[in-house]
Amino acid sequence: MLFLRLSWVVGQAGIGLACLIIILATVVTVLTTLSMSAICTNGEVKGGGTYYMISRSLGPEFGGSIGFIFAVANAVAVAMYVVGFAETL
């Protein structure tokens, strides 16, 4: 999706801000990956995926709220994928 919209982002924001956006996205992704790997090393992940892992590491309150946010984010991502696919037609 990023590569389909990259020319539009450069056209709207300019090359400098487009590079800044990509660097910022990379930093956020790396930090998320590092924190997720730190949580994952606490033990074996059974059925339940993200909710199970976070609720056992950080508590059920965080697990429930983050699991709900994760489910909503997946629903929004599917909508964005459909829009991106429709724009390529």
PDB file of N, CA, C and O in Angstrom:
ATOM      1  N   MET A   1       0.824  -1.180   0.000  1.00  0.00           N
ATOM      2  CA  MET A   1       0.000   0.000   0.000  1.00  0.00           C
ATOM      3  C   MET A   1       0.871   1.247   0.000  1.00  0.00           C
ATOM      4  O   MET A   1       0.554   2.218  -0.686  1.00  0.00           O
ATOM      5  N   LEU A   2       1.953   1.239   0.749  1.00  0.00           N
ATOM      6  CA  LEU A   2       2.822   2.410   0.823  1.00  0.00           C
ATOM      7  C   LEU A   2       3.395   2.753  -0.540  1.00  0.00           C
ATOM      8  O   LEU A   2       3.458   3.925  -0.913  1.00  0.00           O
ATOM      9  N   PHE A   3       3.807   1.752  -1.277  1.00  0.00           N
ATOM     10  CA  PHE A   3       4.463   2.017  -2.548  1.00  0.00           C
ATOM     11  C   PHE A   3       3.483   2.506  -3.604  1.00  0.00           C
ATOM     12  O   PHE A   3       3.886   3.186  -4.547  1.00  0.00           O
ATOM     13  N   LEU A   4       2.205   2.173  -3.464  1.00  0.00           N
ATOM     14  CA  LEU A   4       1.207   2.688  -4.391  1.00  0.00           C
ATOM     15  C   LEU A   4       0.926   4.163  -4.139  1.00  0.00           C
ATOM     16  O   LEU A   4       0.621   4.902  -5.075  1.00  0.00           O
ATOM     17  N   ARG A   5       1.026   4.600  -2.890  1.00  0.00           N
ATOM     18  CA  ARG A   5       0.697   5.983  -2.532  1.00  0.00           C
ATOM     19  C   ARG A   5       1.929   6.868  -2.370  1.00  0.00           C
ATOM     20  O   ARG A   5       1.792   8.056  -2.079  1.00  0.00           O
ATOM     21  N   LEU A   6       3.113   6.324  -2.549  1.00  0.00           N
ATOM     22  CA  LEU A   6       4.332   7.079  -2.290  1.00  0.00           C
ATOM     23  C   LEU A   6       4.473   8.282  -3.212  1.00  0.00           C
ATOM     24  O   LEU A   6       4.877   9.354  -2.761  1.00  0.00           O
ATOM     25  N   SER A   7       4.152   8.132  -4.481  1.00  0.00           N
ATOM     26  CA  SER A   7       4.259   9.267  -5.401  1.00  0.00           C
ATOM     27  C   SER A   7       3.271  10.368  -5.031  1.00  0.00           C
ATOM     28  O   SER A   7       3.581  11.551  -5.171  1.00  0.00           O
ATOM     29  N   TRP A   8       2.088   9.991  -4.562  1.00  0.00           N
ATOM     30  CA  TRP A   8       1.101  10.985  -4.134  1.00  0.00           C
ATOM     31  C   TRP A   8       1.592  11.731  -2.894  1.00  0.00           C
ATOM     32  O   TRP A   8       1.435  12.948  -2.798  1.00  0.00           O
ATOM     33  N   VAL A   9       2.189  11.002  -1.941  1.00  0.00           N
ATOM     34  CA  VAL A   9       2.710  11.626  -0.725  1.00  0.00           C
ATOM     35  C   VAL A   9       3.827  12.599  -1.069  1.00  0.00           C
ATOM     36  O   VAL A   9       3.873  13.701  -0.524  1.00  0.00           O
ATOM     37  N   VAL A  10       4.725  12.211  -1.961  1.00  0.00           N
ATOM     38  CA  VAL A  10       5.816  13.101  -2.366  1.00  0.00           C
ATOM     39  C   VAL A  10       5.251  14.330  -3.072  1.00  0.00           C
ATOM     40  O   VAL A  10       5.737  15.442  -2.864  1.00  0.00           O
ATOM     41  N   GLY A  11       4.241  14.140  -3.894  1.00  0.00           N
ATOM     42  CA  GLY A  11       3.631  15.266  -4.588  1.00  0.00           C
ATOM     43  C   GLY A  11       2.946  16.240  -3.649  1.00  0.00           C
ATOM     44  O   GLY A  11       2.967  17.447  -3.891  1.00  0.00           O
ATOM     45  N   GLN A  12       2.340  15.741  -2.583  1.00  0.00           N
ATOM     46  CA  GLN A  12       1.618  16.598  -1.644  1.00  0.00           C
ATOM     47  C   GLN A  12       2.537  17.218  -0.594  1.00  0.00           C
ATOM     48  O   GLN A  12       2.388  18.393  -0.258  1.00  0.00           O
ATOM     49  N   ALA A  13       3.484  16.439  -0.075  1.00  0.00           N
ATOM     50  CA  ALA A  13       4.305  16.898   1.045  1.00  0.00           C
ATOM     51  C   ALA A  13       5.693  17.360   0.629  1.00  0.00           C
ATOM     52  O   ALA A  13       6.327  18.128   1.354  1.00  0.00           O
ATOM     53  N   GLY A  14       6.172  16.913  -0.512  1.00  0.00           N
ATOM     54  CA  GLY A  14       7.537  17.230  -0.910  1.00  0.00           C
ATOM     55  C   GLY A  14       8.469  16.097  -0.521  1.00  0.00           C
ATOM     56  O   GLY A  14       8.129  15.243   0.298  1.00  0.00           O
ATOM     57  N   ILE A  15       9.650  16.107  -1.122  1.00  0.00           N
ATOM     58  CA  ILE A  15      10.588  15.000  -0.901  1.00  0.00           C
ATOM     59  C   ILE A  15      11.111  14.965   0.533  1.00  0.00           C
ATOM     60  O   ILE A  15      11.311  13.886   1.091  1.00  0.00           O
ATOM     61  N   GLY A  16      11.332  16.121   1.126  1.00  0.00           N
ATOM     62  CA  GLY A  16      11.853  16.167   2.495  1.00  0.00           C
ATOM     63  C   GLY A  16      10.883  15.605   3.509  1.00  0.00           C
ATOM     64  O   GLY A  16      11.246  14.761   4.328  1.00  0.00           O
ATOM     65  N   LEU A  17       9.643  16.077   3.452  1.00  0.00           N
ATOM     66  CA  LEU A  17       8.641  15.581   4.396  1.00  0.00           C
ATOM     67  C   LEU A  17       8.277  14.131   4.125  1.00  0.00           C
ATOM     68  O   LEU A  17       7.962  13.388   5.054  1.00  0.00           O
ATOM     69  N   ALA A  18       8.317  13.719   2.862  1.00  0.00           N
ATOM     70  CA  ALA A  18       8.042  12.313   2.546  1.00  0.00           C
ATOM     71  C   ALA A  18       9.108  11.415   3.166  1.00  0.00           C
ATOM     72  O   ALA A  18       8.794  10.358   3.713  1.00  0.00           O
ATOM     73  N   CYS A  19      10.365  11.838   3.080  1.00  0.00           N
ATOM     74  CA  CYS A  19      11.440  11.065   3.724  1.00  0.00           C
ATOM     75  C   CYS A  19      11.264  11.051   5.236  1.00  0.00           C
ATOM     76  O   CYS A  19      11.495  10.026   5.878  1.00  0.00           O
ATOM     77  N   LEU A  20      10.857  12.177   5.809  1.00  0.00           N
ATOM     78  CA  LEU A  20      10.619  12.244   7.247  1.00  0.00           C
ATOM     79  C   LEU A  20       9.488  11.302   7.660  1.00  0.00           C
ATOM     80  O   LEU A  20       9.576  10.644   8.697  1.00  0.00           O
ATOM     81  N   ILE A  21       8.440  11.237   6.865  1.00  0.00           N
ATOM     82  CA  ILE A  21       7.320  10.339   7.151  1.00  0.00           C
ATOM     83  C   ILE A  21       7.781   8.889   7.132  1.00  0.00           C
ATOM     84  O   ILE A  21       7.399   8.104   8.001  1.00  0.00           O
ATOM     85  N   ILE A  22       8.596   8.530   6.153  1.00  0.00           N
ATOM     86  CA  ILE A  22       9.085   7.150   6.056  1.00  0.00           C
ATOM     87  C   ILE A  22      10.012   6.823   7.217  1.00  0.00           C
ATOM     88  O   ILE A  22       9.943   5.726   7.771  1.00  0.00           O
ATOM     89  N   ILE A  23      10.875   7.755   7.592  1.00  0.00           N
ATOM     90  CA  ILE A  23      11.782   7.527   8.726  1.00  0.00           C
ATOM     91  C   ILE A  23      10.988   7.388  10.021  1.00  0.00           C
ATOM     92  O   ILE A  23      11.284   6.516  10.838  1.00  0.00           O
ATOM     93  N   LEU A  24       9.985   8.238  10.214  1.00  0.00           N
ATOM     94  CA  LEU A  24       9.147   8.156  11.410  1.00  0.00           C
ATOM     95  C   LEU A  24       8.401   6.828  11.473  1.00  0.00           C
ATOM     96  O   LEU A  24       8.311   6.214  12.536  1.00  0.00           O
ATOM     97  N   ALA A  25       7.868   6.385  10.338  1.00  0.00           N
ATOM     98  CA  ALA A  25       7.170   5.100  10.297  1.00  0.00           C
ATOM     99  C   ALA A  25       8.124   3.954  10.601  1.00  0.00           C
ATOM    100  O   ALA A  25       7.747   2.991  11.269  1.00  0.00           O
ATOM    101  N   THR A  26       9.356   4.051  10.114  1.00  0.00           N
ATOM    102  CA  THR A  26      10.355   3.019  10.389  1.00  0.00           C
ATOM    103  C   THR A  26      10.697   2.966  11.873  1.00  0.00           C
ATOM    104  O   THR A  26      10.804   1.883  12.448  1.00  0.00           O
ATOM    105  N   VAL A  27      10.868   4.128  12.493  1.00  0.00           N
ATOM    106  CA  VAL A  27      11.190   4.177  13.924  1.00  0.00           C
ATOM    107  C   VAL A  27      10.052   3.574  14.750  1.00  0.00           C
ATOM    108  O   VAL A  27      10.301   2.800  15.675  1.00  0.00           O
ATOM    109  N   VAL A  28       8.816   3.923  14.424  1.00  0.00           N
ATOM    110  CA  VAL A  28       7.670   3.378  15.158  1.00  0.00           C
ATOM    111  C   VAL A  28       7.594   1.864  14.986  1.00  0.00           C
ATOM    112  O   VAL A  28       7.313   1.142  15.942  1.00  0.00           O
ATOM    113  N   THR A  29       7.843   1.385  13.771  1.00  0.00           N
ATOM    114  CA  THR A  29       7.800  -0.054  13.514  1.00  0.00           C
ATOM    115  C   THR A  29       8.893  -0.788  14.280  1.00  0.00           C
ATOM    116  O   THR A  29       8.646  -1.855  14.842  1.00  0.00           O
ATOM    117  N   VAL A  30      10.093  -0.230  14.306  1.00  0.00           N
ATOM    118  CA  VAL A  30      11.204  -0.869  15.024  1.00  0.00           C
ATOM    119  C   VAL A  30      10.920  -0.902  16.525  1.00  0.00           C
ATOM    120  O   VAL A  30      11.147  -1.925  17.172  1.00  0.00           O
ATOM    121  N   LEU A  31      10.428   0.199  17.085  1.00  0.00           N
ATOM    122  CA  LEU A  31      10.115   0.220  18.514  1.00  0.00           C
ATOM    123  C   LEU A  31       9.006  -0.771  18.865  1.00  0.00           C
ATOM    124  O   LEU A  31       9.069  -1.443  19.894  1.00  0.00           O
ATOM    125  N   THR A  32       7.999  -0.856  18.009  1.00  0.00           N
ATOM    126  CA  THR A  32       6.924  -1.821  18.239  1.00  0.00           C
ATOM    127  C   THR A  32       7.444  -3.246  18.173  1.00  0.00           C
ATOM    128  O   THR A  32       7.067  -4.085  18.990  1.00  0.00           O
ATOM    129  N   THR A  33       8.306  -3.523  17.205  1.00  0.00           N
ATOM    130  CA  THR A  33       8.874  -4.861  17.066  1.00  0.00           C
ATOM    131  C   THR A  33       9.731  -5.226  18.271  1.00  0.00           C
ATOM    132  O   THR A  33       9.654  -6.350  18.767  1.00  0.00           O
ATOM    133  N   LEU A  34      10.540  -4.296  18.743  1.00  0.00           N
ATOM    134  CA  LEU A  34      11.388  -4.575  19.903  1.00  0.00           C
ATOM    135  C   LEU A  34      10.560  -4.819  21.164  1.00  0.00           C
ATOM    136  O   LEU A  34      10.853  -5.740  21.926  1.00  0.00           O
ATOM    137  N   SER A  35       9.533  -4.004  21.389  1.00  0.00           N
ATOM    138  CA  SER A  35       8.720  -4.209  22.587  1.00  0.00           C
ATOM    139  C   SER A  35       7.908  -5.497  22.495  1.00  0.00           C
ATOM    140  O   SER A  35       7.721  -6.189  23.496  1.00  0.00           O
ATOM    141  N   MET A  36       7.427  -5.819  21.295  1.00  0.00           N
ATOM    142  CA  MET A  36       6.670  -7.064  21.120  1.00  0.00           C
ATOM    143  C   MET A  36       7.576  -8.273  21.325  1.00  0.00           C
ATOM    144  O   MET A  36       7.151  -9.267  21.914  1.00  0.00           O
ATOM    145  N   SER A  37       8.809  -8.204  20.851  1.00  0.00           N
ATOM    146  CA  SER A  37       9.724  -9.332  21.051  1.00  0.00           C
ATOM    147  C   SER A  37      10.106  -9.472  22.521  1.00  0.00           C
ATOM    148  O   SER A  37      10.337 -10.586  22.991  1.00  0.00           O
ATOM    149  N   ALA A  38      10.175  -8.363  23.252  1.00  0.00           N
ATOM    150  CA  ALA A  38      10.456  -8.445  24.685  1.00  0.00           C
ATOM    151  C   ALA A  38       9.306  -9.110  25.426  1.00  0.00           C
ATOM    152  O   ALA A  38       9.534  -9.883  26.357  1.00  0.00           O
ATOM    153  N   ILE A  39       8.076  -8.821  25.026  1.00  0.00           N
ATOM    154  CA  ILE A  39       6.916  -9.456  25.653  1.00  0.00           C
ATOM    155  C   ILE A  39       6.852 -10.933  25.280  1.00  0.00           C
ATOM    156  O   ILE A  39       6.506 -11.769  26.115  1.00  0.00           O
ATOM    157  N   CYS A  40       7.182 -11.256  24.039  1.00  0.00           N
ATOM    158  CA  CYS A  40       7.089 -12.647  23.564  1.00  0.00           C
ATOM    159  C   CYS A  40       8.092 -13.567  24.237  1.00  0.00           C
ATOM    160  O   CYS A  40       7.855 -14.772  24.323  1.00  0.00           O
ATOM    161  N   THR A  41       9.191 -13.037  24.709  1.00  0.00           N
ATOM    162  CA  THR A  41      10.201 -13.893  25.322  1.00  0.00           C
ATOM    163  C   THR A  41       9.803 -14.351  26.715  1.00  0.00           C
ATOM    164  O   THR A  41      10.531 -15.125  27.336  1.00  0.00           O
ATOM    165  N   ASN A  42       8.665 -13.892  27.221  1.00  0.00           N
ATOM    166  CA  ASN A  42       8.225 -14.286  28.557  1.00  0.00           C
ATOM    167  C   ASN A  42       7.680 -15.696  28.621  1.00  0.00           C
ATOM    168  O   ASN A  42       7.507 -16.228  29.718  1.00  0.00           O
ATOM    169  N   GLY A  43       7.407 -16.312  27.508  1.00  0.00           N
ATOM    170  CA  GLY A  43       6.892 -17.670  27.549  1.00  0.00           C
ATOM    171  C   GLY A  43       6.257 -18.088  26.247  1.00  0.00           C
ATOM    172  O   GLY A  43       6.281 -17.364  25.252  1.00  0.00           O
ATOM    173  N   GLU A  44       5.682 -19.286  26.282  1.00  0.00           N
ATOM    174  CA  GLU A  44       5.051 -19.867  25.104  1.00  0.00           C
ATOM    175  C   GLU A  44       3.677 -19.237  24.875  1.00  0.00           C
ATOM    176  O   GLU A  44       2.895 -19.076  25.812  1.00  0.00           O
ATOM    177  N   VAL A  45       3.394 -18.887  23.632  1.00  0.00           N
ATOM    178  CA  VAL A  45       2.105 -18.294  23.285  1.00  0.00           C
ATOM    179  C   VAL A  45       1.157 -19.407  22.852  1.00  0.00           C
ATOM    180  O   VAL A  45       1.432 -20.135  21.898  1.00  0.00           O
ATOM    181  N   LYS A  46       0.039 -19.532  23.563  1.00  0.00           N
ATOM    182  CA  LYS A  46      -0.957 -20.551  23.234  1.00  0.00           C
ATOM    183  C   LYS A  46      -2.061 -19.911  22.404  1.00  0.00           C
ATOM    184  O   LYS A  46      -1.887 -18.809  21.882  1.00  0.00           O
ATOM    185  N   GLY A  47      -3.184 -20.586  22.280  1.00  0.00           N
ATOM    186  CA  GLY A  47      -4.308 -20.045  21.520  1.00  0.00           C
ATOM    187  C   GLY A  47      -4.780 -18.724  22.102  1.00  0.00           C
ATOM    188  O   GLY A  47      -4.776 -18.543  23.320  1.00  0.00           O
ATOM    189  N   GLY A  48      -5.177 -17.819  21.259  1.00  0.00           N
ATOM    190  CA  GLY A  48      -5.629 -16.508  21.704  1.00  0.00           C
ATOM    191  C   GLY A  48      -4.781 -15.401  21.138  1.00  0.00           C
ATOM    192  O   GLY A  48      -5.187 -14.239  21.148  1.00  0.00           O
ATOM    193  N   GLY A  49      -3.612 -15.738  20.644  1.00  0.00           N
ATOM    194  CA  GLY A  49      -2.762 -14.781  19.936  1.00  0.00           C
ATOM    195  C   GLY A  49      -2.338 -13.594  20.771  1.00  0.00           C
ATOM    196  O   GLY A  49      -1.779 -13.741  21.859  1.00  0.00           O
ATOM    197  N   THR A  50      -2.613 -12.413  20.242  1.00  0.00           N
ATOM    198  CA  THR A  50      -2.162 -11.173  20.868  1.00  0.00           C
ATOM    199  C   THR A  50      -2.776 -10.978  22.244  1.00  0.00           C
ATOM    200  O   THR A  50      -2.083 -10.583  23.181  1.00  0.00           O
ATOM    201  N   TYR A  51      -4.073 -11.251  22.376  1.00  0.00           N
ATOM    202  CA  TYR A  51      -4.734 -11.072  23.673  1.00  0.00           C
ATOM    203  C   TYR A  51      -4.089 -11.948  24.737  1.00  0.00           C
ATOM    204  O   TYR A  51      -3.793 -11.476  25.835  1.00  0.00           O
ATOM    205  N   TYR A  52      -3.870 -13.214  24.421  1.00  0.00           N
ATOM    206  CA  TYR A  52      -3.297 -14.143  25.400  1.00  0.00           C
ATOM    207  C   TYR A  52      -1.912 -13.681  25.836  1.00  0.00           C
ATOM    208  O   TYR A  52      -1.592 -13.666  27.024  1.00  0.00           O
ATOM    209  N   MET A  53      -1.101 -13.307  24.860  1.00  0.00           N
ATOM    210  CA  MET A  53       0.272 -12.917  25.158  1.00  0.00           C
ATOM    211  C   MET A  53       0.317 -11.663  26.027  1.00  0.00           C
ATOM    212  O   MET A  53       1.054 -11.621  27.012  1.00  0.00           O
ATOM    213  N   ILE A  54      -0.454 -10.652  25.676  1.00  0.00           N
ATOM    214  CA  ILE A  54      -0.413  -9.391  26.415  1.00  0.00           C
ATOM    215  C   ILE A  54      -1.088  -9.524  27.771  1.00  0.00           C
ATOM    216  O   ILE A  54      -0.605  -8.958  28.751  1.00  0.00           O
ATOM    217  N   SER A  55      -2.196 -10.259  27.853  1.00  0.00           N
ATOM    218  CA  SER A  55      -2.879 -10.389  29.137  1.00  0.00           C
ATOM    219  C   SER A  55      -2.051 -11.187  30.134  1.00  0.00           C
ATOM    220  O   SER A  55      -2.136 -10.930  31.336  1.00  0.00           O
ATOM    221  N   ARG A  56      -1.252 -12.147  29.673  1.00  0.00           N
ATOM    222  CA  ARG A  56      -0.401 -12.911  30.588  1.00  0.00           C
ATOM    223  C   ARG A  56       0.851 -12.129  30.974  1.00  0.00           C
ATOM    224  O   ARG A  56       1.414 -12.364  32.043  1.00  0.00           O
ATOM    225  N   SER A  57       1.288 -11.220  30.138  1.00  0.00           N
ATOM    226  CA  SER A  57       2.495 -10.448  30.442  1.00  0.00           C
ATOM    227  C   SER A  57       2.187  -9.170  31.212  1.00  0.00           C
ATOM    228  O   SER A  57       2.883  -8.842  32.173  1.00  0.00           O
ATOM    229  N   LEU A  58       1.150  -8.445  30.797  1.00  0.00           N
ATOM    230  CA  LEU A  58       0.864  -7.135  31.377  1.00  0.00           C
ATOM    231  C   LEU A  58      -0.388  -7.090  32.229  1.00  0.00           C
ATOM    232  O   LEU A  58      -0.649  -6.083  32.888  1.00  0.00           O
ATOM    233  N   GLY A  59      -1.175  -8.169  32.229  1.00  0.00           N
ATOM    234  CA  GLY A  59      -2.400  -8.211  33.013  1.00  0.00           C
ATOM    235  C   GLY A  59      -3.631  -8.217  32.126  1.00  0.00           C
ATOM    236  O   GLY A  59      -3.576  -7.791  30.972  1.00  0.00           O
ATOM    237  N   PRO A  60      -4.759  -8.707  32.674  1.00  0.00           N
ATOM    238  CA  PRO A  60      -5.972  -8.830  31.855  1.00  0.00           C
ATOM    239  C   PRO A  60      -6.570  -7.489  31.427  1.00  0.00           C
ATOM    240  O   PRO A  60      -7.220  -7.413  30.384  1.00  0.00           O
ATOM    241  N   GLU A  61      -6.360  -6.427  32.219  1.00  0.00           N
ATOM    242  CA  GLU A  61      -6.897  -5.120  31.837  1.00  0.00           C
ATOM    243  C   GLU A  61      -6.247  -4.625  30.555  1.00  0.00           C
ATOM    244  O   GLU A  61      -6.933  -4.202  29.625  1.00  0.00           O
ATOM    245  N   PHE A  62      -4.917  -4.681  30.509  1.00  0.00           N
ATOM    246  CA  PHE A  62      -4.200  -4.271  29.299  1.00  0.00           C
ATOM    247  C   PHE A  62      -4.486  -5.229  28.153  1.00  0.00           C
ATOM    248  O   PHE A  62      -4.637  -4.804  27.008  1.00  0.00           O
ATOM    249  N   GLY A  63      -4.562  -6.505  28.454  1.00  0.00           N
ATOM    250  CA  GLY A  63      -4.813  -7.499  27.411  1.00  0.00           C
ATOM    251  C   GLY A  63      -6.144  -7.290  26.720  1.00  0.00           C
ATOM    252  O   GLY A  63      -6.235  -7.377  25.495  1.00  0.00           O
ATOM    253  N   GLY A  64      -7.181  -7.013  27.505  1.00  0.00           N
ATOM    254  CA  GLY A  64      -8.500  -6.780  26.923  1.00  0.00           C
ATOM    255  C   GLY A  64      -8.554  -5.524  26.079  1.00  0.00           C
ATOM    256  O   GLY A  64      -9.085  -5.534  24.968  1.00  0.00           O
ATOM    257  N   SER A  65      -7.998  -4.432  26.612  1.00  0.00           N
ATOM    258  CA  SER A  65      -8.058  -3.172  25.863  1.00  0.00           C
ATOM    259  C   SER A  65      -7.192  -3.221  24.613  1.00  0.00           C
ATOM    260  O   SER A  65      -7.612  -2.749  23.557  1.00  0.00           O
ATOM    261  N   ILE A  66      -6.008  -3.775  24.709  1.00  0.00           N
ATOM    262  CA  ILE A  66      -5.132  -3.854  23.539  1.00  0.00           C
ATOM    263  C   ILE A  66      -5.664  -4.873  22.540  1.00  0.00           C
ATOM    264  O   ILE A  66      -5.540  -4.672  21.332  1.00  0.00           O
ATOM    265  N   GLY A  67      -6.255  -5.966  23.024  1.00  0.00           N
ATOM    266  CA  GLY A  67      -6.871  -6.932  22.117  1.00  0.00           C
ATOM    267  C   GLY A  67      -8.019  -6.323  21.332  1.00  0.00           C
ATOM    268  O   GLY A  67      -8.176  -6.595  20.142  1.00  0.00           O
ATOM    269  N   PHE A  68      -8.829  -5.493  21.999  1.00  0.00           N
ATOM    270  CA  PHE A  68      -9.927  -4.811  21.306  1.00  0.00           C
ATOM    271  C   PHE A  68      -9.391  -3.830  20.270  1.00  0.00           C
ATOM    272  O   PHE A  68      -9.890  -3.781  19.146  1.00  0.00           O
ATOM    273  N   ILE A  69      -8.385  -3.053  20.638  1.00  0.00           N
ATOM    274  CA  ILE A  69      -7.777  -2.107  19.694  1.00  0.00           C
ATOM    275  C   ILE A  69      -7.173  -2.851  18.516  1.00  0.00           C
ATOM    276  O   ILE A  69      -7.266  -2.391  17.378  1.00  0.00           O
ATOM    277  N   PHE A  70      -6.558  -3.992  18.775  1.00  0.00           N
ATOM    278  CA  PHE A  70      -5.970  -4.793  17.702  1.00  0.00           C
ATOM    279  C   PHE A  70      -7.046  -5.294  16.740  1.00  0.00           C
ATOM    280  O   PHE A  70      -6.839  -5.291  15.527  1.00  0.00           O
ATOM    281  N   ALA A  71      -8.185  -5.721  17.268  1.00  0.00           N
ATOM    282  CA  ALA A  71      -9.278  -6.193  16.414  1.00  0.00           C
ATOM    283  C   ALA A  71      -9.842  -5.058  15.564  1.00  0.00           C
ATOM    284  O   ALA A  71     -10.110  -5.248  14.378  1.00  0.00           O
ATOM    285  N   VAL A  72     -10.023  -3.884  16.157  1.00  0.00           N
ATOM    286  CA  VAL A  72     -10.518  -2.727  15.401  1.00  0.00           C
ATOM    287  C   VAL A  72      -9.498  -2.314  14.344  1.00  0.00           C
ATOM    288  O   VAL A  72      -9.872  -1.971  13.223  1.00  0.00           O
ATOM    289  N   ALA A  73      -8.212  -2.345  14.696  1.00  0.00           N
ATOM    290  CA  ALA A  73      -7.168  -1.986  13.729  1.00  0.00           C
ATOM    291  C   ALA A  73      -7.154  -2.948  12.552  1.00  0.00           C
ATOM    292  O   ALA A  73      -6.941  -2.528  11.415  1.00  0.00           O
ATOM    293  N   ASN A  74      -7.377  -4.223  12.806  1.00  0.00           N
ATOM    294  CA  ASN A  74      -7.450  -5.184  11.699  1.00  0.00           C
ATOM    295  C   ASN A  74      -8.649  -4.909  10.802  1.00  0.00           C
ATOM    296  O   ASN A  74      -8.549  -5.038   9.582  1.00  0.00           O
ATOM    297  N   ALA A  75      -9.779  -4.532  11.387  1.00  0.00           N
ATOM    298  CA  ALA A  75     -10.957  -4.205  10.577  1.00  0.00           C
ATOM    299  C   ALA A  75     -10.706  -2.971   9.717  1.00  0.00           C
ATOM    300  O   ALA A  75     -11.089  -2.942   8.547  1.00  0.00           O
ATOM    301  N   VAL A  76     -10.071  -1.958  10.284  1.00  0.00           N
ATOM    302  CA  VAL A  76      -9.738  -0.752   9.518  1.00  0.00           C
ATOM    303  C   VAL A  76      -8.717  -1.074   8.435  1.00  0.00           C
ATOM    304  O   VAL A  76      -8.800  -0.542   7.328  1.00  0.00           O
ATOM    305  N   ALA A  77      -7.761  -1.936   8.742  1.00  0.00           N
ATOM    306  CA  ALA A  77      -6.749  -2.309   7.745  1.00  0.00           C
ATOM    307  C   ALA A  77      -7.383  -3.007   6.555  1.00  0.00           C
ATOM    308  O   ALA A  77      -6.991  -2.767   5.413  1.00  0.00           O
ATOM    309  N   VAL A  78      -8.357  -3.865   6.810  1.00  0.00           N
ATOM    310  CA  VAL A  78      -9.047  -4.538   5.703  1.00  0.00           C
ATOM    311  C   VAL A  78      -9.756  -3.515   4.827  1.00  0.00           C
ATOM    312  O   VAL A  78      -9.723  -3.622   3.601  1.00  0.00           O
ATOM    313  N   ALA A  79     -10.396  -2.528   5.441  1.00  0.00           N
ATOM    314  CA  ALA A  79     -11.063  -1.482   4.660  1.00  0.00           C
ATOM    315  C   ALA A  79     -10.056  -0.702   3.825  1.00  0.00           C
ATOM    316  O   ALA A  79     -10.332  -0.362   2.674  1.00  0.00           O
ATOM    317  N   MET A  80      -8.894  -0.417   4.397  1.00  0.00           N
ATOM    318  CA  MET A  80      -7.865   0.306   3.640  1.00  0.00           C
ATOM    319  C   MET A  80      -7.318  -0.542   2.498  1.00  0.00           C
ATOM    320  O   MET A  80      -7.018  -0.018   1.425  1.00  0.00           O
ATOM    321  N   TYR A  81      -7.186  -1.841   2.719  1.00  0.00           N
ATOM    322  CA  TYR A  81      -6.718  -2.722   1.642  1.00  0.00           C
ATOM    323  C   TYR A  81      -7.711  -2.744   0.487  1.00  0.00           C
ATOM    324  O   TYR A  81      -7.316  -2.747  -0.678  1.00  0.00           O
ATOM    325  N   VAL A  82      -8.998  -2.758   0.814  1.00  0.00           N
ATOM    326  CA  VAL A  82     -10.023  -2.760  -0.235  1.00  0.00           C
ATOM    327  C   VAL A  82      -9.981  -1.454  -1.017  1.00  0.00           C
ATOM    328  O   VAL A  82     -10.072  -1.467  -2.244  1.00  0.00           O
ATOM    329  N   VAL A  83      -9.845  -0.327  -0.322  1.00  0.00           N
ATOM    330  CA  VAL A  83      -9.749   0.966  -1.005  1.00  0.00           C
ATOM    331  C   VAL A  83      -8.499   1.017  -1.872  1.00  0.00           C
ATOM    332  O   VAL A  83      -8.553   1.484  -3.010  1.00  0.00           O
ATOM    333  N   GLY A  84      -7.372   0.540  -1.346  1.00  0.00           N
ATOM    334  CA  GLY A  84      -6.138   0.516  -2.134  1.00  0.00           C
ATOM    335  C   GLY A  84      -6.255  -0.359  -3.363  1.00  0.00           C
ATOM    336  O   GLY A  84      -5.752  -0.009  -4.430  1.00  0.00           O
ATOM    337  N   PHE A  85      -6.915  -1.491  -3.221  1.00  0.00           N
ATOM    338  CA  PHE A  85      -7.111  -2.369  -4.373  1.00  0.00           C
ATOM    339  C   PHE A  85      -8.024  -1.717  -5.405  1.00  0.00           C
ATOM    340  O   PHE A  85      -7.788  -1.818  -6.609  1.00  0.00           O
ATOM    341  N   ALA A  86      -9.075  -1.044  -4.920  1.00  0.00           N
ATOM    342  CA  ALA A  86     -10.009  -0.394  -5.843  1.00  0.00           C
ATOM    343  C   ALA A  86      -9.334   0.742  -6.603  1.00  0.00           C
ATOM    344  O   ALA A  86      -9.672   0.995  -7.760  1.00  0.00           O
ATOM    345  N   GLU A  87      -8.378   1.434  -5.966  1.00  0.00           N
ATOM    346  CA  GLU A  87      -7.678   2.526  -6.646  1.00  0.00           C
ATOM    347  C   GLU A  87      -6.745   2.023  -7.734  1.00  0.00           C
ATOM    348  O   GLU A  87      -6.427   2.768  -8.661  1.00  0.00           O
ATOM    349  N   THR A  88      -6.304   0.791  -7.643  1.00  0.00           N
ATOM    350  CA  THR A  88      -5.403   0.264  -8.674  1.00  0.00           C
ATOM    351  C   THR A  88      -6.148  -0.169  -9.924  1.00  0.00           C
ATOM    352  O   THR A  88      -5.534  -0.373 -10.971  1.00  0.00           O
ATOM    353  N   LEU A  89      -7.468  -0.314  -9.828  1.00  0.00           N
ATOM    354  CA  LEU A  89      -8.249  -0.752 -10.995  1.00  0.00           C
ATOM    355  C   LEU A  89      -8.447   0.346 -11.995  1.00  0.00           C
ATOM    356  O   LEU A  89      -9.082   0.133 -13.028  1.00  0.00           O
TER     357      LEU A  89
END
